[in-house]
């Protein structure tokens, strides 16, 4: 399971962010809407056993869970984008001395990124070895 999540963290983060956005929007719109635009949402919540009048019990839970998912997804998705950008900046060098000085950082980043990034470090190292 660890390899799957590491290789797909950007997609997972994006999905969790989108889910949190939808849940937050529905929960807060239902809580503060004075119109009957969200009657279908109350109808869906009414099918849940133990539900109070108008689905307010579950709506409070969604008002909490939605923003938590939103922040969590933004963190993991954003972290992947920042790490990938930093990795690309460090590996794009034509000088062997710069590559050697950045090697430890590249290996640390490659451990946190999908498995294809480790191959890129190895390929870059092999290309510098072949230039001897």
N, C-alpha and C positions, 0 to 999 in steps of 0.2 A: 504493500500500500504506500510505503514511503517513496518509492521511485515514481509511482504514478502521480502523487501529489507534487513532488519536486519538478517533474517534467511538465506538469500542467498548471502550475501555480498562477500564472497570469490569467488563464482562462477561468480557473476557480475563483480567483479574486474578483474578476470582472462579473462573473455570475452572482457571487454573493453580494457585490455592490448593487447590481441591478435588482436583485430580490429585495434587498434592504430598502432601496429607493421606492419600489412599488408598494411594499408593505407600509412604509412610513407615510407615503402619500395617501394610501387608502385609509389608514387608521386616523391620521390627522384630519383628512377631509371629512370623514364620517363624524368625527368628534365635534367639528366646528361648523359643519354645514347646517344651514337653517332651511334649506330646500329639501325636496325629496329626490334629489338627483342620485343618491346612493341607497335607494330602497332595496335594490338587488343585493347590495352588500349586507344589509341587515338581514335579508332573507337567507343568505348563505350562512351567516353567523347563527341564525336561529335554529339551524339543523344540528348544531353541536349540543350534545347532552349537557344538562345542568346550566344552561344558558339563562341569564336573566333577561329582563325585558329589553328589547332593542339591541341585544348583542353587546352591551357595554362592558361586560366582564372580560370578554376576549379582546375587545377593542383596546382596552388598557394594556393588555399583554402585548398586542401588536404595536402599540405606541412605544413600548420599551424595546422589543426585539428588533423592530425595523431599523431604528437608528444604530443599534449595536451592530447589526449586519452591515449597514451602510458604512460605518467607520472601519470595521474589520476588513471588508472587501476593498475599500479604498487604500488601506494600509498595505495589504498583501499585493494588490495589483500595482500600486505605486512603487513599492519596494522592488518588484521585479523589473519595472521599467527603468528605475534608477540604476540598479545593478547591471542590467544589460547595457545601458548607455556607458557606464563606467568601464565595463569590460571591453567594449568595442573601442573606446578611446585608448585604453592601455595596450591593446593587442595590435592596433594599427601603427606599427613603427617599422621603419626600414633599417634601423640600427640594432645590431646585436647587443650592444652595451645597454641600450635602453630596455630591450626585452629582458635581459638578464637581471637588471635592477628591478624590473616590475614583475618578475617571475613569481615571487611569493604572493603578491597581491592578486595576480591572475589566478593562481591555484586556489587561493581562498575564495575568490569570486566564483570560480568554476565549480566549487563544491556546493555553493548555494544556488547555482543556476542549473538548468536542464543538462542532461548528460552530453549533448552535442558540444557544449562549451569546453569540456575537457579535451575532446578530440581536436578542437581548434587550437588549443594550447600545444598539444602534441604535434600537430601539423606545422605550426609556426616554428617550433623547436627543430623539427626535422628539416625545414627549409633552411634554417640557419646552419645546421650541421652540414648540409649538402653544399653550402657555399665555400667551405674550407678549401 
